[in-house]
Amino acid sequence: MIIQRVVLNSRPGKNGVPVAENFQVEHSTIADTIQAGQVRVRTLYLSVDPYMRCRMNEDTGSDYLLPWQLSEVADGGGIGIVEESKHDNLTKGDFVTSFNWPWQTVAILDGSLLQKLVPQLVNGRLSYFLGAAGITGLTALLGIKEKGHVTAGANQTMVVSGAAGACGSLAGQIGRLEGCSRVVGIAGTDEKCAILVQEMGFDAAINYKKGNVAEQLRELCPGGVDVYFDNVGGDISDTVISQMNQNSHIILCGQISQYNKDVPYPPPLPPDIEKIRKEKNITRERFLVLNYMDKQEASVLQLCQWIQEGKLKVRETVVEGLANIGAAFQSMMNGGNIGKQIVSVSK
């Protein structure tokens, strides 16, 4: 069977900025028959995420992420429909997902590595299982629960950087649902800031490309910052940490401003900011959602309930066609998306 697939065509270099041309679409073939335990799936949706920038390097800098190999098919979170099955628990027409879905139109996969999906949990919006009801939502919810120390009624203020991105847009809403009394987002355009306040219930949002972020933060968080959901690192995070309260908490989700730089993860703070962190006893621990998989099922059900009740608003930037996945990746890394970046491969 002839299929389309996307391979890593070139590496941007550890300090380089990824471009669409780092990926290449090509035709390939897969077997016409499947073996016992296998399923043939047609790809419906693929997830494009900032962490994938690390996989473009020969060394990901992480012990849990494998690098993509040159001229080999890329992979990541994906959803598809079973077209043929020789696995006991999967039948034709089932919707399934995997963290390691190959970027190709049709694939033969080991059925035991796939998770069956229930579309009704997300009101039929299957792609949500890659975002708000998937690893992205889990990262936001478990990050806040495990590292944010949010207490209902404690009058806590949360700040979220990268607030219009896939994880940030959920984190601010979840912070409110978990008990924060004030939530302030930081994003890169007026449009994004307006969406955060008008659609997603943030109390305020700062466009970091306009005006003085430190002054705006002081004005919007007069009682200081108790919880900081950090998606970006760099100068923005240094500014927020400078205004955090005694015994406050940083949820270290991502450091997208540092992903194109050859620095360790998490990158060390500048000496003056590290001094503030230590003096104020601010926690800043690495957070890895994979360490909390025992809480996955209950957490996904909680996320789905919030979605069904309309308490968790979901935004997606959807790009049509496998051939455009490289451009989608480049746009996401440049901050061009609002919410989760999804590639729709087939209907």
TIMAR-886993 format. One record per residue (C-alpha): z, x, y; residue in three letters; residue number from 1. Coordinates in steps of 0.5 Angstrom, whole numbers. Layout:
N
<rec <Z; X; Y>; "ala"; NUM>,
...
This chain:
347
<rec <0; 0; 0>; "met"; 1>,
<rec <-2; 3; 7>; "ile"; 2>,
<rec <4; 2; 12>; "ile"; 3>,
<rec <5; 5; 19>; "gln"; 4>,
<rec <11; 10; 20>; "arg"; 5>,
<rec <14; 14; 26>; "val"; 6>,
<rec <15; 21; 25>; "val"; 7>,
<rec <19; 26; 29>; "leu"; 8>,
<rec <13; 30; 32>; "asn"; 9>,
<rec <17; 35; 36>; "ser"; 10>,
<rec <24; 37; 39>; "arg"; 11>,
<rec <25; 37; 46>; "pro"; 12>,
<rec <30; 43; 46>; "gly"; 13>,
<rec <37; 42; 46>; "lys"; 14>,
<rec <37; 42; 54>; "asn"; 15>,
<rec <30; 38; 54>; "gly"; 16>,
<rec <29; 31; 56>; "val"; 17>,
<rec <26; 27; 51>; "pro"; 18>,
<rec <19; 24; 52>; "val"; 19>,
<rec <15; 19; 48>; "ala"; 20>,
<rec <11; 24; 45>; "glu"; 21>,
<rec <16; 27; 41>; "asn"; 22>,
<rec <15; 22; 36>; "phe"; 23>,
<rec <8; 20; 33>; "gln"; 24>,
<rec <5; 14; 30>; "val"; 25>,
<rec <1; 15; 23>; "glu"; 26>,
<rec <-1; 12; 17>; "his"; 27>,
<rec <2; 13; 10>; "ser"; 28>,
<rec <2; 10; 4>; "thr"; 29>,
<rec <8; 7; -1>; "ile"; 30>,
<rec <8; 5; -8>; "ala"; 31>,
<rec <5; -1; -10>; "asp"; 32>,
<rec <11; -3; -15>; "thr"; 33>,
<rec <18; -2; -15>; "ile"; 34>,
<rec <23; 0; -20>; "gln"; 35>,
<rec <30; -3; -22>; "ala"; 36>,
<rec <35; -3; -17>; "gly"; 37>,
<rec <30; -3; -11>; "gln"; 38>,
<rec <27; -8; -6>; "val"; 39>,
<rec <21; -8; -2>; "arg"; 40>,
<rec <22; -10; 5>; "val"; 41>,
<rec <18; -12; 11>; "arg"; 42>,
<rec <21; -9; 18>; "thr"; 43>,
<rec <23; -14; 23>; "leu"; 44>,
<rec <28; -10; 28>; "tyr"; 45>,
<rec <29; -3; 30>; "leu"; 46>,
<rec <35; 0; 34>; "ser"; 47>,
<rec <34; 5; 39>; "val"; 48>,
<rec <41; 9; 41>; "asp"; 49>,
<rec <43; 14; 45>; "pro"; 50>,
<rec <46; 18; 40>; "tyr"; 51>,
<rec <39; 19; 37>; "met"; 52>,
<rec <38; 24; 42>; "arg"; 53>,
<rec <43; 29; 38>; "cys"; 54>,
<rec <39; 28; 32>; "arg"; 55>,
<rec <32; 31; 35>; "met"; 56>,
<rec <36; 37; 35>; "asn"; 57>,
<rec <36; 42; 29>; "glu"; 58>,
<rec <43; 42; 30>; "asp"; 59>,
<rec <46; 35; 31>; "thr"; 60>,
<rec <53; 38; 33>; "gly"; 61>,
<rec <56; 33; 29>; "ser"; 62>,
<rec <58; 33; 22>; "asp"; 63>,
<rec <57; 26; 21>; "tyr"; 64>,
<rec <50; 26; 24>; "leu"; 65>,
<rec <44; 29; 20>; "leu"; 66>,
<rec <38; 32; 24>; "pro"; 67>,
<rec <31; 29; 24>; "trp"; 68>,
<rec <26; 33; 21>; "gln"; 69>,
<rec <19; 35; 24>; "leu"; 70>,
<rec <13; 31; 21>; "ser"; 71>,
<rec <18; 27; 17>; "glu"; 72>,
<rec <20; 19; 18>; "val"; 73>,
<rec <25; 18; 23>; "ala"; 74>,
<rec <31; 13; 22>; "asp"; 75>,
<rec <37; 9; 24>; "gly"; 76>,
<rec <39; 2; 25>; "gly"; 77>,
<rec <34; -3; 22>; "gly"; 78>,
<rec <33; -10; 20>; "ile"; 79>,
<rec <28; -13; 15>; "gly"; 80>,
<rec <26; -19; 10>; "ile"; 81>,
<rec <26; -18; 3>; "val"; 82>,
<rec <19; -19; 0>; "glu"; 83>,
<rec <20; -17; -7>; "glu"; 84>,
<rec <27; -15; -11>; "ser"; 85>,
<rec <29; -12; -17>; "lys"; 86>,
<rec <36; -12; -15>; "his"; 87>,
<rec <41; -17; -18>; "asp"; 88>,
<rec <44; -19; -11>; "asn"; 89>,
<rec <38; -19; -7>; "leu"; 90>,
<rec <32; -24; -7>; "thr"; 91>,
<rec <26; -25; -4>; "lys"; 92>,
<rec <27; -28; 3>; "gly"; 93>,
<rec <34; -25; 4>; "asp"; 94>,
<rec <35; -21; 11>; "phe"; 95>,
<rec <38; -15; 10>; "val"; 96>,
<rec <40; -9; 14>; "thr"; 97>,
<rec <42; -1; 14>; "ser"; 98>,
<rec <44; 4; 18>; "phe"; 99>,
<rec <39; 9; 15>; "asn"; 100>,
<rec <33; 4; 16>; "trp"; 101>,
<rec <26; 8; 16>; "pro"; 102>,
<rec <22; 7; 22>; "trp"; 103>,
<rec <16; 4; 18>; "gln"; 104>,
<rec <13; -3; 18>; "thr"; 105>,
<rec <14; -4; 10>; "val"; 106>,
<rec <19; 0; 6>; "ala"; 107>,
<rec <22; 1; -1>; "ile"; 108>,
<rec <29; 2; -1>; "leu"; 109>,
<rec <35; 2; -6>; "asp"; 110>,
<rec <38; -5; -6>; "gly"; 111>,
<rec <45; -2; -7>; "ser"; 112>,
<rec <45; 1; 0>; "leu"; 113>,
<rec <43; -5; 4>; "leu"; 114>,
<rec <48; -11; 7>; "gln"; 115>,
<rec <46; -18; 7>; "lys"; 116>,
<rec <46; -22; 13>; "leu"; 117>,
<rec <48; -29; 15>; "val"; 118>,
<rec <43; -31; 21>; "pro"; 119>,
<rec <48; -37; 22>; "gln"; 120>,
<rec <53; -32; 24>; "leu"; 121>,
<rec <49; -30; 30>; "val"; 122>,
<rec <46; -37; 32>; "asn"; 123>,
<rec <39; -34; 28>; "gly"; 124>,
<rec <39; -28; 33>; "arg"; 125>,
<rec <38; -23; 28>; "leu"; 126>,
<rec <37; -17; 32>; "ser"; 127>,
<rec <44; -18; 35>; "tyr"; 128>,
<rec <47; -15; 28>; "phe"; 129>,
<rec <44; -9; 31>; "leu"; 130>,
<rec <48; -10; 37>; "gly"; 131>,
<rec <53; -14; 39>; "ala"; 132>,
<rec <55; -16; 32>; "ala"; 133>,
<rec <53; -10; 29>; "gly"; 134>,
<rec <55; -2; 30>; "ile"; 135>,
<rec <55; -3; 38>; "thr"; 136>,
<rec <60; -9; 38>; "gly"; 137>,
<rec <64; -5; 33>; "leu"; 138>,
<rec <64; 1; 37>; "thr"; 139>,
<rec <66; -3; 43>; "ala"; 140>,
<rec <72; -8; 40>; "leu"; 141>,
<rec <75; -2; 36>; "leu"; 142>,
<rec <75; 3; 41>; "gly"; 143>,
<rec <79; -2; 46>; "ile"; 144>,
<rec <83; -4; 40>; "lys"; 145>,
<rec <85; 3; 37>; "glu"; 146>,
<rec <84; 7; 43>; "lys"; 147>,
<rec <85; 3; 49>; "gly"; 148>,
<rec <92; 0; 48>; "his"; 149>,
<rec <90; -6; 52>; "val"; 150>,
<rec <96; -11; 52>; "thr"; 151>,
<rec <95; -18; 54>; "ala"; 152>,
<rec <100; -20; 61>; "gly"; 153>,
<rec <101; -12; 63>; "ala"; 154>,
<rec <96; -13; 69>; "asn"; 155>,
<rec <92; -7; 67>; "gln"; 156>,
<rec <85; -5; 70>; "thr"; 157>,
<rec <79; -3; 66>; "met"; 158>,
<rec <73; 1; 69>; "val"; 159>,
<rec <67; 2; 64>; "val"; 160>,
<rec <62; 7; 66>; "ser"; 161>,
<rec <55; 6; 63>; "gly"; 162>,
<rec <57; -1; 64>; "ala"; 163>,
<rec <50; -5; 63>; "ala"; 164>,
<rec <48; -1; 57>; "gly"; 165>,
<rec <49; -4; 50>; "ala"; 166>,
<rec <56; -2; 49>; "cys"; 167>,
<rec <59; -2; 56>; "gly"; 168>,
<rec <56; -9; 57>; "ser"; 169>,
<rec <60; -11; 51>; "leu"; 170>,
<rec <66; -7; 53>; "ala"; 171>,
<rec <68; -10; 59>; "gly"; 172>,
<rec <67; -17; 57>; "gln"; 173>,
<rec <72; -15; 50>; "ile"; 174>,
<rec <77; -12; 55>; "gly"; 175>,
<rec <78; -18; 59>; "arg"; 176>,
<rec <78; -22; 52>; "leu"; 177>,
<rec <83; -17; 50>; "glu"; 178>,
<rec <88; -18; 56>; "gly"; 179>,
<rec <85; -14; 62>; "cys"; 180>,
<rec <87; -17; 68>; "ser"; 181>,
<rec <81; -13; 72>; "arg"; 182>,
<rec <75; -10; 70>; "val"; 183>,
<rec <70; -6; 74>; "val"; 184>,
<rec <63; -3; 72>; "gly"; 185>,
<rec <59; 3; 74>; "ile"; 186>,
<rec <52; 2; 73>; "ala"; 187>,
<rec <45; 5; 76>; "gly"; 188>,
<rec <42; -1; 80>; "thr"; 189>,
<rec <44; -7; 84>; "asp"; 190>,
<rec <40; -11; 79>; "glu"; 191>,
<rec <45; -8; 73>; "lys"; 192>,
<rec <51; -9; 78>; "cys"; 193>,
<rec <49; -16; 79>; "ala"; 194>,
<rec <48; -18; 72>; "ile"; 195>,
<rec <55; -15; 70>; "leu"; 196>,
<rec <58; -19; 75>; "val"; 197>,
<rec <54; -26; 75>; "gln"; 198>,
<rec <53; -26; 68>; "glu"; 199>,
<rec <58; -22; 64>; "met"; 200>,
<rec <64; -24; 68>; "gly"; 201>,
<rec <66; -17; 71>; "phe"; 202>,
<rec <70; -17; 77>; "asp"; 203>,
<rec <66; -12; 81>; "ala"; 204>,
<rec <61; -7; 79>; "ala"; 205>,
<rec <59; 0; 83>; "ile"; 206>,
<rec <52; 2; 84>; "asn"; 207>,
<rec <54; 10; 83>; "tyr"; 208>,
<rec <47; 12; 86>; "lys"; 209>,
<rec <49; 8; 93>; "lys"; 210>,
<rec <55; 10; 97>; "gly"; 211>,
<rec <61; 14; 95>; "asn"; 212>,
<rec <64; 12; 88>; "val"; 213>,
<rec <71; 15; 89>; "ala"; 214>,
<rec <72; 11; 96>; "glu"; 215>,
<rec <69; 4; 92>; "gln"; 216>,
<rec <73; 5; 86>; "leu"; 217>,
<rec <80; 6; 91>; "arg"; 218>,
<rec <78; 0; 94>; "glu"; 219>,
<rec <76; -4; 88>; "leu"; 220>,
<rec <82; -2; 84>; "cys"; 221>,
<rec <88; -1; 89>; "pro"; 222>,
<rec <93; -1; 83>; "gly"; 223>,
<rec <89; 5; 80>; "gly"; 224>,
<rec <86; 5; 73>; "val"; 225>,
<rec <89; 4; 66>; "asp"; 226>,
<rec <84; 4; 61>; "val"; 227>,
<rec <77; 8; 62>; "tyr"; 228>,
<rec <71; 6; 57>; "phe"; 229>,
<rec <67; 12; 58>; "asp"; 230>,
<rec <60; 12; 56>; "asn"; 231>,
<rec <57; 17; 61>; "val"; 232>,
<rec <62; 23; 62>; "gly"; 233>,
<rec <60; 28; 67>; "gly"; 234>,
<rec <61; 27; 75>; "asp"; 235>,
<rec <62; 20; 74>; "ile"; 236>,
<rec <68; 21; 69>; "ser"; 237>,
<rec <71; 26; 73>; "asp"; 238>,
<rec <72; 21; 79>; "thr"; 239>,
<rec <75; 16; 75>; "val"; 240>,
<rec <80; 20; 71>; "ile"; 241>,
<rec <82; 23; 78>; "ser"; 242>,
<rec <84; 15; 80>; "gln"; 243>,
<rec <88; 14; 73>; "met"; 244>,
<rec <95; 12; 72>; "asn"; 245>,
<rec <101; 15; 69>; "gln"; 246>,
<rec <100; 14; 61>; "asn"; 247>,
<rec <93; 11; 62>; "ser"; 248>,
<rec <88; 12; 56>; "his"; 249>,
<rec <80; 14; 56>; "ile"; 250>,
<rec <76; 11; 51>; "ile"; 251>,
<rec <71; 16; 49>; "leu"; 252>,
<rec <65; 13; 47>; "cys"; 253>,
<rec <59; 17; 49>; "gly"; 254>,
<rec <57; 22; 54>; "gln"; 255>,
<rec <50; 20; 55>; "ile"; 256>,
<rec <50; 25; 62>; "ser"; 257>,
<rec <51; 31; 57>; "gln"; 258>,
<rec <46; 29; 51>; "tyr"; 259>,
<rec <41; 33; 54>; "asn"; 260>,
<rec <45; 39; 55>; "lys"; 261>,
<rec <48; 44; 50>; "asp"; 262>,
<rec <55; 43; 50>; "val"; 263>,
<rec <60; 41; 45>; "pro"; 264>,
<rec <62; 34; 44>; "tyr"; 265>,
<rec <66; 32; 47>; "pro"; 266>,
<rec <65; 36; 53>; "pro"; 267>,
<rec <71; 40; 56>; "pro"; 268>,
<rec <73; 37; 63>; "leu"; 269>,
<rec <73; 41; 69>; "pro"; 270>,
<rec <80; 45; 70>; "pro"; 271>,
<rec <82; 41; 76>; "asp"; 272>,
<rec <81; 34; 72>; "ile"; 273>,
<rec <84; 37; 66>; "glu"; 274>,
<rec <90; 39; 70>; "lys"; 275>,
<rec <90; 31; 72>; "ile"; 276>,
<rec <89; 29; 65>; "arg"; 277>,
<rec <95; 33; 63>; "lys"; 278>,
<rec <100; 32; 68>; "glu"; 279>,
<rec <99; 24; 68>; "lys"; 280>,
<rec <99; 24; 60>; "asn"; 281>,
<rec <92; 21; 60>; "ile"; 282>,
<rec <90; 20; 53>; "thr"; 283>,
<rec <83; 22; 51>; "arg"; 284>,
<rec <81; 23; 44>; "glu"; 285>,
<rec <75; 23; 40>; "arg"; 286>,
<rec <73; 16; 37>; "phe"; 287>,
<rec <69; 15; 31>; "leu"; 288>,
<rec <67; 8; 29>; "val"; 289>,
<rec <66; 10; 22>; "leu"; 290>,
<rec <73; 12; 21>; "asn"; 291>,
<rec <75; 5; 22>; "tyr"; 292>,
<rec <70; 1; 17>; "met"; 293>,
<rec <76; -2; 13>; "asp"; 294>,
<rec <77; -6; 19>; "lys"; 295>,
<rec <69; -8; 20>; "gln"; 296>,
<rec <69; -15; 16>; "glu"; 297>,
<rec <74; -18; 20>; "ala"; 298>,
<rec <72; -15; 27>; "ser"; 299>,
<rec <64; -17; 26>; "val"; 300>,
<rec <67; -24; 25>; "leu"; 301>,
<rec <71; -24; 31>; "gln"; 302>,
<rec <65; -21; 35>; "leu"; 303>,
<rec <61; -27; 32>; "cys"; 304>,
<rec <66; -32; 34>; "gln"; 305>,
<rec <66; -30; 41>; "trp"; 306>,
<rec <58; -30; 41>; "ile"; 307>,
<rec <58; -37; 38>; "gln"; 308>,
<rec <63; -40; 43>; "glu"; 309>,
<rec <59; -37; 49>; "gly"; 310>,
<rec <65; -32; 51>; "lys"; 311>,
<rec <61; -26; 49>; "leu"; 312>,
<rec <54; -25; 53>; "lys"; 313>,
<rec <49; -21; 50>; "val"; 314>,
<rec <43; -18; 53>; "arg"; 315>,
<rec <37; -14; 50>; "glu"; 316>,
<rec <31; -10; 52>; "thr"; 317>,
<rec <26; -12; 47>; "val"; 318>,
<rec <20; -8; 46>; "val"; 319>,
<rec <14; -10; 42>; "glu"; 320>,
<rec <11; -6; 36>; "gly"; 321>,
<rec <13; 0; 32>; "leu"; 322>,
<rec <8; 4; 36>; "ala"; 323>,
<rec <12; 3; 43>; "asn"; 324>,
<rec <18; 6; 40>; "ile"; 325>,
<rec <18; 13; 43>; "gly"; 326>,
<rec <17; 10; 50>; "ala"; 327>,
<rec <23; 5; 48>; "ala"; 328>,
<rec <27; 11; 47>; "phe"; 329>,
<rec <25; 15; 53>; "gln"; 330>,
<rec <26; 9; 57>; "ser"; 331>,
<rec <33; 8; 54>; "met"; 332>,
<rec <35; 15; 55>; "met"; 333>,
<rec <33; 15; 63>; "asn"; 334>,
<rec <37; 8; 64>; "gly"; 335>,
<rec <31; 4; 64>; "gly"; 336>,
<rec <34; -2; 59>; "asn"; 337>,
<rec <40; -7; 60>; "ile"; 338>,
<rec <44; -8; 54>; "gly"; 339>,
<rec <41; -6; 47>; "lys"; 340>,
<rec <35; -3; 46>; "gln"; 341>,
<rec <31; -7; 41>; "ile"; 342>,
<rec <24; -5; 38>; "val"; 343>,
<rec <21; -12; 35>; "ser"; 344>,
<rec <16; -9; 29>; "val"; 345>,
<rec <14; -16; 26>; "ser"; 346>,
<rec <15; -23; 26>; "lys"; 347>,
